[in-house]
Amino acid sequence: MDHDSAYEIAMVGDLTDSESELSSRLLDVPPGGSCTFFIDSPGGSPYSGLALMSLILLRGIRATGIVTGECSSAALWPFAACRRRIVTPYSVLLFHPMKWQSEEHVGLAEAAEWARHFGQLETEMDHVLANLFNVTDEEMSRWIRPGRYISGRELAAAGMAEMVDLKALNLFERNGAARTSKRSKSAR
């Protein structure tokens, strides 16, 4: 793909399952280049969200994130890293404390160290998320604890994204459905 081409990346489903493909697609975007993310993801591993966010920021990618459905949990970090964030009135975003799981055969000392590490990571990542969305830690904490579903309207009202009203886009005329409907009516 040449450098003037538009890069479009679908971030759909669990990030843990698609991290390798998404990372590869981000690495296709030249440093400082631009891309558009179409997001419908319930999240996944916090480390997957962190890795994708880091790739966007470290490579200076000018990303536009568009929440076409859901953007929850770990998917919030790459979305927050986007320079332009777009939602619809029907977009859904779930902010909640990080969740972790471990292998079932973990010793007590390792589990204690994992819990300490994860507690520190959770605090740091909440702060990073607040900074990327340009809100205070306190504002972000009100959404994260105990965990809230936020609509596209609410996110836009908070100044954290732009809202696009799907009704105003005349989608049916663009894809030919309106022309077909008019023909169907006149053929009767």
N, C-alpha and C positions, 0 to 999 in steps of 0.2 A: 504494500500500500504506500503511495507516495505521501510526502509530508503535507500536501495541501488537501488531502482527502479528509473527510469527516470520519472520525472513529466513533462507532456506536457500540455500546456494551450492554447486554442484558444481564442484570444481576437478579436472577430469579431463583427462588428456592433457598435451601439451607446453604449458608456460606461455607460451612465445613466441607460439604460435598463438592462445591464448585470453586474452591479457593485456587487450586492449581490453574484451572482454565482462566479464571478472572485475572490472576496475577500475570499470566502469559499475555492476555489481551492488553493489560495495562502496560506491560513492557514493550508491546508493539507501538504504543503511542510515544513519539519522540519526546525527550526531555523538554519541558516547556510547551509541549503541544497541547491540543485540546481534545476533549472527548465528551460524549454524552452517555450517562448511565441511565438506563430505564430500570427502575427498582420495584420489585415485588418479592420481598424476602422477609421471612420471620426471624432472621438472624442466624445464629449458629455459634460456633466456638468464639469466645472473646478474642482469642489469638488470631483467628481468621480475620475478624473485623479490624483488629489492630494492624495486621500485616497489610491489608488493602489500603487502609487509611495512610499508613506509612509510605507505601509506594506512591500514592497520589502526591503527598506533601514533599517527600524527598526528591521526586523527579520534577517538581514544579508543574505538574499537570493542571491545566486550566479546565477542570471538569465541571459539567453541568449535571446535576442529579435531578431526575424527574421521578417522583413516587407515583407509579401507575396503579398501585394497589396498596401493599403493606410495606413498611420499612420499620422493622422492630429490632430491639435488642442489639446484637453486634452489628447489624446492618446500618445502625445509626452512625457509627464512626466513619465509614467511607462516605456516607451522605453528608455528614457534617464537614468533611474535608473538601467538598465541592465548593467552588467559588460562587456558583449560582445554584440555588436550590428551588425547585418548583414542585408544587403540590396541587392537587385538585381538591374540591370540597369533600370528596369521598376518600381521599388518602387516609390511611390509618397508620399511626406510629405508636409503638409501645416503648415507653421508657421504664426501666426497672433496674434494681440492683443486679450486678453481675451474678451469674450462677455458675457453679463449677461442679465437676464430678471427677472422680478418680477411679483408677482400676480397683477392683474388689480385693486384690491381694496386696494391700499397702500396709506397711508397718506403722505403728503408732508414732514413732519419731518422724517418719516421712510425712504422715498425715498432718502432724502439728506444724511442720515446716511449710507444707503446702498451704495450710490455712493462713499462716502468717503472711506468706508471699501474696496470696490471693487478696487478703484484706488490704495490703499496701497497694497492689495493682488496682483494685476497685476504686480506692480513694483517688489515685492518680488519674485514672481514666475518666472518672466523673468530672474532674477538673479540666482535663483535655477537652471533653465533650462540651462543657460550658464555654471554654475559650473559643472553640471552633464555631459554636453557634452564637458567640458574642453576647452571652448572658452571664450573670453572676453565678457563682457556685450555689448560692442560696436559691436562686430561681430554678436552676437545674435540679437541685435536690427536692424541690416541691413536686416535680414530675417523677423523679426516680424513686422516691420513697413515699409511699409503699409500692409504687408502680402504677402508672396511669396510661390509658389509651388516649392519645391526642389526635384530634381530627386535623385534616389539612387546613380547615378554617382557623382552628385554634393556633396552629403553628404559624400561619401567615399573620394572624392578629398579633402574635408575640414578636413579629418582625424577624423571624428566623427563616422564612422562605417566602417566595412569591406564590400567589394563588392564580391558577388558570381555571376559568369557568368553562367546563366542557360544553355547556349549552351554547356558548357564544362562538364556538369554533366551526359551526355548520359542518360537522363531521360527515353527515350523510351526503351532502352535496359533493364533498371532496372525493369520496370513494365510489361515487356513481349510484348509490342506493336511491337517492332522491330522483334522479333521472329515470331509473327503472320504475319507481313507484308512480311517477307521473304518466309514463307510458302505459303502465298497467291499468290505470284509471281511464285513460283515453281509449284504450282498446276495448273497454267494456261496452 
